[in-house]
């Protein structure tokens, strides 16, 4: 079995999530993968009548060989998907939690 990189893993997770949410004629689903700087996002961009739609339900950075989950508005949870893929809790940081509150999670603090 081939080894998958952290970059490939998070890209696959975001692509799978994007594929589960069908495109709307007025709202575009964008998967942003900055593999050079290690930023991975899912964006919704468009219009509903006269209201602009812009949202970022997923934002993950890879820093110091760890996944920094900056935003996660998924039901399953990006951390849960990473754990299921075999990533250890010590390699996952819940960046959307304050530095103080991270100590109370089961995941890495830094």
N, C-alpha and C positions, 0 to 999 in steps of 0.2 A: 504494500500500500504506500502511495506517495505521501511525503510529508507536506503539509500545507503551512504556509507562512502566516504570520499574524495579519499581514496586509491582505492576503487572499481570503482569510477567514472572515474578517470584518466586511470586506467587499461582498462576499457571498451572503452574509447575513442581511446586509442592507438591500442587496439586489432581490433576495427572496421576499423581504418585507414589501418592497416596491411592487413586485409582481403580484402580490396578493391584493393590492389596492388599484383597481382599474383606473386608467386614464380618463379624465373628464375633458370634454371639448374645450372648456374654458380654463381649466386648471391643469398645469403641467407638473408631473412628478419628475424631479431631477435627482439623480444619484451623483454626488460630487465626491470624487476620490483623488485627493492630492497625495499621490504616492511618494513624492519627493519630500514633502514636509509632514506627512503622516496625519492628515486630517480627512475624516470620512463623514459625509453628511447626507441626509435625505431631506430634500426641500419640496414644498408645494408652492407653486407660483402661478398666479393668474387673476381672474376676475369673476365675481359673482354679481351680476348686474353692475351697479356703480361702486361696489366695494372691492378693494384690492385684497387678494388672498396671498399671504406670504407666511409660511410656517416651516419650522424645522423640528420635526418629531424625533429625529435621531442625529446625534453628533458625537462621534468617538474620535479621540486622538490616540496615537501610539507614541508614548514618551518613555524613555529609559526601559524599553522592553516590557512595558505595561500598558494595558488598555485603560485609558481615561474616559469614562463615560460621562460626557458633559451634559447631554440631554437624552432622555429616553421616555417617550410618550407611547410606548408599545405596550400591549397587554401582556405578552409573554415576558418581556424584559430582556434587554441585551445581555445583562450579566448572566441570566439563566441560560441563554443560548450559548454564551461562551463556556460556561461550566459544562453544559451538555457536550460541547465539542472537545472537552478535555483540558481546558485552561484552568489552572489552579486559582483559588481565591486570592492568593498573594500577588497575582498578576493583574488583578482587576481593581481599579480605583473608581469609586462613585464620586466623580468630580462635581456632580450636581448637589452633593451634600457639603455642608460647610466643613472646613478642616477639623473643627472641634467635634462635630457629630460623626465623622468617619470612624472614630475609635469605637463607636457603638454598633458598627455593622460587622458582618462576618468577612468583610473584604479588606484589602490593603489600605493603609492610611496614607502612605506615600510610596 
